[in-house]
Amino acid sequence: VHGTLSECLFFFAEGMAEATQPSLEAYQAGWSTQREEFEFWFADVDIEGTVPLELRGTFFRNGPGVLDVFGAPLAHPIDGDGLVCALTFIDGRVHFRSRFVQSFSHTQEKEQKQLLFPGQMGTKVPGKRRKFRDPSHTNVFSWGGRLLTLHEYSLPHRLDPATLETRGRDTLDGALTTRTMSAHFRIDAPHNRLVTVSFLPGIVGPPTVRFCEFDPQWRLLQGSSHHIAGLHYVHDFLLTPRFYVVHMTPFVNVSLEGAKRIRRGESSPGEEMRYYPDLPSRIVLIPREPHSGDVRQLDIMPCHIFHFGTGWETPGRLEFNAVCLPPAFTMAFQHGVWLSNASDAPGRLHRFVVDLDANTIATSLIDPVSCEFPAVHPYRHTRQPGARPPRFVYLMASGDERPLPFNAVVKVDLLRGAAGREQWRCPKGGVGEPCYAPRLGRASAAHGDEDDGWIIVQTYDVEQRQTSFVILDAQNISAGPVCTLKTRRHIPNGFHGTWCPDVFTHPAAAKL
């Protein structure tokens, strides 16, 4: 009888947990429109736990603020206008500010109060064909006094880092000859350089990928353009002492016929993004130094890579990791919950090992969890020869057996494997991209433990329909939040964010 009662209690508890788990549809509200911009200091009553005094700097986050334009629905969140949020941490206090990027499309639609521009993910506008909207919503980062927002098919927008007011498009003093800049960048901390990537698909000519390396004064130290057949799309890349590492995806098929369909409004770049079995899937190694060797192309399994994790190079060997999406992947806004069909084609973290002498590559699965948006130490993208390889990757992941929703942060230990794996699951809703904030700031490039800092992650309470920002101890994320910052407002889900150890807003400037 005792055993039967225990079994009943066990299955009752399991059933209750299943019953209280929010449905997928409950997560849809996280993308809903928020046209209001906010500015406030978090009151003590809205802070659960204690803000670490050593956490000093600014967390910038970008993402779509609208899923409709004055009542006209957008086909996909990626068509939404960029809403930048800034959380300033100073002396145990936290300030919040949000502002829309004043791109040409956002400004004109705000003035006329109607949808005027189509989107690259399928949003259509009846009547006269117009150019695509410029959401400038994919990422945001600060370097050398400039705050830039990014969308890979257009120039970045420059914002005031203190007020988030838009100052206009930025060509980076003419360095962006493609008139575009991709969403991700890397920092070469040993040489104090920012490295960016841009691309142009080859519709009537060869495709172009361009890398720029800047010093902290935004002087262009090195710029190189490459024309590599088949390399039509570059969202992210890796940086090693000798190479730029990108993925040649078999999911982007650029042709004159496809361009004409898009031009006529019959399709869009997002709708055209799917697996083309006749296209190659390759890792491409591009030498950083001009005339230092040939571009290498290494075939891998059919997949699409949006995001890389860590990478490191040793004599004769290059090892890195990335989230790989399988051949069934599409950009369908599945269930109104996620940007792709992750329920059918979840991304998973894989390891790649390149033998630079034999020119071969091996691939293996690191973690089977459904995941995206890998985050790493911002100042250890490139390590000096002889330094210890990077060890940790933080994932936006599913904390359940189902691939969606993303409701957990997973810390992957590349050295210890499963024994070092940690997870924190959001108890009431979904999570966004984790962002790592090192305790020692820029000095952490060479000093301190790699995980000596905090994880900042945006969360969404599906019951209250309110957004919070959770701070986790990066060395012990499974212990739960160090503190939770409750906005008591709806802030839409974001895409990417970055940590900056600089403070642009001070308590003395606030009306306390």
Disulfide bonds with the S-S distance in Angstrom:
none
